Amino acid sequence: MINKVSYSESFLTFEEQVQLLESRGLLIGTDENRAFMVNFLKNLNFYRFDGYCRRYYDENSKKHRFISNASFMKIQDDYYADKQIRLVTFEIIQDFEISLRSQFVDVLGSKYGIYPYKQEYYHTNNEEWKKLYKDHFLKAVNNSNEAYIKNFLRNYSDALPPIWMMVELLSLGELSKIYMVYLKDEDRNEIANRYMLSATAMESWIHSLSVLRNKCALHAKLIDTSSTVPVIIPRRWKIDRYGSLMQTMNPRSLCILILTLCYLSEAMGRKGFAAKYIMKIENIMKTHGLDDTQIGLPEGLTISNIKNELGFEAYRIFC
């Protein structure tokens, strides 16, 4: 059993934070650079910045010593590259999220009508259904400030609005849970088929993208990290070039999530969107000197290789 002790680190001013990093071997340079770094940290939590420093700490040191040539300017580049990747990733996730809502409406509405909120429509027991109804559906409606929801509640006696309104109130995480836990297999399969995926793969993709979306929304670090949820790679593919690329990747890496989003964009009929997304990431990485391994690409594979393998070069006009 680990013997715990009280946390004893002292509060540091912005100037002292710079001094601490310099004492660990970080190259800062001129007094002008040092003043710039102080101002930079004034607008960025030191703990957040330290997350980007970790790649450059000496693995053999127990005292957070930087490797030789580790510089503030390089770590700042990593930070801005990560921020820009997060922004373009959040944008393309939104396209899929909106599309998924539409598939929920079409599949459930066409089979069960405009109010598919009865327990018999779902693969769940009574207690689980009550929890879904109360903690997700009803809570989303009661907490909504949307004009169309207020108008519905003002004019109609139903506790919940029709399915096409309801799905707009649910988060991607909630849709992921409903898909994984509550939907019948036939409904799961039909939604997955809209994206040319199996239900098992679709489940892991929605879950992993929900986690990625939350990281983007909370400004969490994407580069040099692993996802808590692995991406399941389908055994049979209708777009084979994705399968051959994804088979070589860590299922928890950022690069496999990037490919997941490209695939889904193509499945939605938006190949140009997928091309634009991956070319933006390529440009960000080149501009800030980001190494391909920092997005989890295996040795020997580059973001440019992926762009070419997916046949996106012809879409450069969109970027």
C-alpha positions in Angstrom: 0.0 0.0 0.0 1.3 3.5 -0.9 1.9 5.8 2.0 0.3 9.1 1.0 1.8 12.5 2.0 0.4 16.0 1.9 0.9 18.0 -1.3 3.6 20.5 -0.5 4.4 22.4 -3.7 4.5 26.2 -3.3 2.6 28.8 -5.3 4.7 30.3 -8.0 4.4 33.7 -9.8 4.6 33.8 -13.5 8.2 35.0 -13.3 9.0 32.1 -10.9 7.4 29.6 -13.2 9.7 30.7 -16.0 12.7 30.5 -13.6 11.6 27.0 -12.6 11.4 25.8 -16.2 14.8 27.4 -17.0 16.3 25.7 -14.0 15.1 22.3 -15.4 17.1 23.0 -18.6 14.5 24.6 -20.9 16.1 26.9 -23.4 14.4 30.3 -23.4 17.0 32.6 -25.0 17.0 36.4 -24.8 15.4 38.7 -22.2 12.8 39.5 -24.8 11.9 35.8 -25.1 11.8 35.5 -21.3 9.4 38.5 -21.1 7.3 37.0 -23.9 7.2 33.7 -22.0 6.0 35.4 -18.8 3.2 37.0 -20.7 2.4 33.7 -22.5 2.0 31.9 -19.1 -0.2 34.7 -17.8 -2.8 33.5 -20.2 -2.1 29.8 -19.9 -2.3 27.7 -16.7 1.2 26.4 -15.9 -0.2 22.9 -15.4 -1.6 23.0 -19.0 1.7 24.2 -20.4 3.6 21.5 -18.4 1.5 18.9 -20.2 3.2 19.9 -23.4 6.6 19.9 -21.7 6.5 16.2 -20.8 7.5 15.0 -24.3 10.7 16.9 -23.8 11.6 15.7 -20.3 14.6 13.3 -20.0 13.1 9.9 -19.4 16.1 8.9 -17.2 15.7 11.9 -14.9 13.4 11.8 -11.9 13.5 15.6 -11.5 11.8 16.8 -14.7 15.0 17.6 -16.5 14.6 18.7 -20.1 16.5 16.9 -22.9 19.2 19.0 -24.6 17.9 21.5 -27.1 14.4 21.5 -25.6 13.2 25.1 -26.2 10.2 27.2 -25.1 9.6 28.1 -28.8 9.2 24.4 -29.8 6.9 23.7 -26.9 4.8 26.8 -27.8 4.6 25.5 -31.4 3.3 22.1 -30.1 0.7 24.0 -28.0 -0.6 26.0 -31.0 -0.5 23.0 -33.3 -2.6 21.1 -30.8 -5.1 23.9 -30.5 -5.6 24.2 -34.2 -6.0 20.4 -34.7 -8.5 20.5 -31.9 -10.5 23.3 -33.6 -10.6 21.6 -37.1 -11.4 18.2 -35.4 -14.3 19.7 -33.4 -15.7 21.2 -36.6 -15.8 17.9 -38.5 -17.2 15.9 -35.5 -20.1 18.3 -35.5 -20.9 17.2 -39.1 -21.1 13.6 -38.0 -23.0 14.4 -34.8 -25.7 16.3 -36.8 -25.9 13.4 -39.3 -26.2 10.8 -36.5 -29.1 12.7 -35.0 -30.9 12.6 -38.4 -30.4 8.8 -38.6 -31.9 8.3 -35.1 -34.9 10.3 -36.2 -35.4 8.4 -39.5 -34.9 4.9 -38.1 -36.8 5.3 -34.8 -39.5 7.6 -36.2 -40.3 5.5 -39.3 -40.6 2.3 -37.2 -42.2 3.6 -34.0 -43.9 6.9 -34.8 -43.2 10.5 -33.7 -43.0 9.5 -30.0 -40.8 6.5 -29.8 -40.4 6.8 -26.0 -42.1 3.7 -24.8 -40.2 0.9 -23.0 -41.3 -1.8 -25.4 -39.4 0.0 -28.2 -36.1 -0.5 -26.4 -33.9 -3.3 -25.2 -34.1 -2.5 -21.5 -36.0 -3.4 -18.3 -38.4 -1.1 -16.5 -35.9 0.4 -14.0 -33.4 1.1 -16.7 -36.1 2.7 -18.8 -37.2 4.9 -16.0 -33.7 6.1 -15.5 -33.2 6.8 -19.3 -36.6 8.7 -19.4 -35.9 10.7 -16.2 -32.2 11.4 -16.4 -31.8 12.0 -20.1 -35.1 12.7 -22.0 -37.0 14.5 -19.4 -34.0 16.3 -17.9 -33.0 17.5 -21.4 -36.4 19.0 -22.0 -36.7 20.7 -18.6 -33.3 22.2 -18.9 -33.7 23.5 -22.5 -34.1 27.2 -23.3 -34.7 26.5 -26.9 -37.7 28.5 -28.3 -39.1 25.5 -30.1 -39.2 23.5 -26.9 -40.8 26.3 -24.9 -43.4 26.7 -27.6 -44.1 22.9 -27.7 -44.6 22.7 -23.9 -46.8 25.8 -23.9 -49.1 24.4 -26.6 -49.2 20.6 -26.1 -49.9 18.3 -23.2 -47.2 15.8 -24.0 -44.3 15.6 -21.5 -41.8 15.0 -24.3 -41.6 16.5 -27.8 -41.5 14.5 -31.0 -38.3 12.6 -31.9 -37.0 15.2 -34.4 -37.0 17.8 -31.6 -35.8 15.4 -28.9 -32.6 14.3 -30.6 -31.5 17.9 -30.9 -31.4 18.2 -27.1 -29.3 15.1 -26.5 -25.5 15.2 -26.4 -23.4 12.9 -28.5 -22.5 11.1 -25.3 -26.2 10.5 -24.6 -26.8 9.3 -28.1 -23.8 7.0 -27.7 -25.2 5.5 -24.5 -28.7 5.0 -26.0 -27.1 3.3 -29.0 -25.0 1.0 -26.9 -27.4 0.1 -24.1 -31.0 0.7 -25.1 -31.6 0.2 -28.8 -32.7 -3.1 -30.2 -30.1 -4.9 -32.4 -32.2 -4.4 -35.5 -32.2 -0.6 -34.9 -28.5 -0.5 -34.1 -27.8 -2.4 -37.3 -29.9 -0.1 -39.4 -28.2 3.0 -38.1 -24.8 1.5 -38.6 -25.7 0.4 -42.2 -26.3 4.1 -43.0 -22.5 4.5 -42.6 -21.5 1.1 -44.1 -20.4 -0.2 -40.7 -21.3 -3.1 -38.5 -23.2 -2.3 -35.2 -20.2 -3.4 -33.2 -17.9 -1.0 -35.0 -20.5 1.8 -35.0 -20.8 1.5 -31.2 -17.1 1.9 -30.6 -16.8 4.7 -33.1 -19.7 6.8 -31.6 -18.2 6.2 -28.1 -14.7 7.1 -29.1 -15.8 10.2 -31.0 -17.9 11.3 -28.0 -14.8 11.2 -25.8 -12.9 13.0 -28.5 -15.6 15.7 -28.8 -15.5 16.3 -25.1 -11.8 16.6 -25.1 -12.1 19.2 -27.9 -14.8 21.1 -26.0 -12.8 21.1 -22.8 -9.6 22.2 -24.6 -7.8 19.0 -23.6 -4.5 18.0 -25.1 -4.8 15.7 -28.2 -1.3 15.3 -29.4 1.0 12.8 -27.6 -2.0 11.2 -25.9 -4.0 8.0 -26.2 -7.8 7.7 -26.1 -9.5 5.8 -23.3 -11.7 4.1 -25.9 -10.2 2.0 -28.7 -11.6 2.2 -32.2 -12.8 -1.2 -33.5 -11.7 -1.8 -37.1 -14.3 -3.6 -39.1 -13.3 -6.9 -40.6 -15.0 -6.2 -43.9 -14.8 -2.9 -45.6 -16.6 -1.3 -48.5 -13.9 1.4 -48.6 -10.8 -0.9 -48.5 -8.1 1.8 -48.4 -9.2 2.8 -44.9 -8.9 -0.7 -43.6 -5.4 -1.2 -44.9 -4.3 2.1 -43.2 -6.1 1.6 -39.9 -4.8 -1.9 -39.5 -1.3 -0.5 -39.0 -2.4 2.0 -36.3 -2.8 1.9 -32.5 -6.6 1.7 -32.0 -6.4 4.4 -29.2 -4.3 6.9 -31.2 -5.3 10.3 -32.5 -4.4 9.3 -36.1 -7.0 6.5 -36.1 -9.6 8.9 -34.9 -8.7 11.3 -37.7 -9.2 8.4 -40.2 -12.5 7.5 -38.5 -13.8 11.0 -39.2 -12.5 11.0 -42.7 -14.3 7.7 -43.4 -17.5 8.9 -41.9 -17.4 12.1 -44.0 -17.1 10.0 -47.1 -19.9 7.7 -45.9 -22.0 10.8 -45.6 -21.2 11.7 -49.2 -18.7 14.4 -48.3 -15.3 13.3 -49.6 -14.3 16.9 -50.1 -14.9 17.6 -46.4 -12.7 14.7 -45.5 -10.0 15.9 -47.9 -10.1 19.4 -46.5 -9.9 18.2 -42.9 -6.8 16.0 -43.4 -5.1 18.7 -45.5 -5.7 21.2 -42.8 -4.0 18.9 -40.3 -1.1 18.3 -42.7 -0.7 22.1 -43.0 -0.9 22.6 -39.3 1.8 20.0 -38.7 4.1 21.4 -41.3 3.7 25.0 -40.1 4.5 24.1 -36.5 7.0 21.4 -37.1 4.9 18.7 -35.5 6.3 15.2 -35.8 4.0 12.5 -37.4 4.5 10.3 -34.3 2.9 13.1 -32.2 -0.5 12.2 -33.6 0.2 8.5 -33.1 1.3 7.5 -36.6 3.5 4.4 -36.7 7.2 4.7 -37.8 7.5 5.2 -41.5 3.9 6.5 -42.1 3.3 10.2 -42.5 0.2 12.4 -42.7 1.2 13.1 -46.4 1.3 9.3 -47.1 -2.2 9.0 -45.7 -3.5 11.9 -47.8 -2.1 10.3 -50.9 -3.4 6.8 -50.0 -6.9 8.1 -49.6 -6.7 9.9 -52.9 -7.3 13.4 -51.5 -4.7 15.2 -53.6 -7.3 16.2 -56.2 -9.3 18.1 -53.6 -6.5 20.6 -52.8 -8.7 23.3 -54.4 -10.9 23.2 -51.3 -8.1 24.1 -48.8 
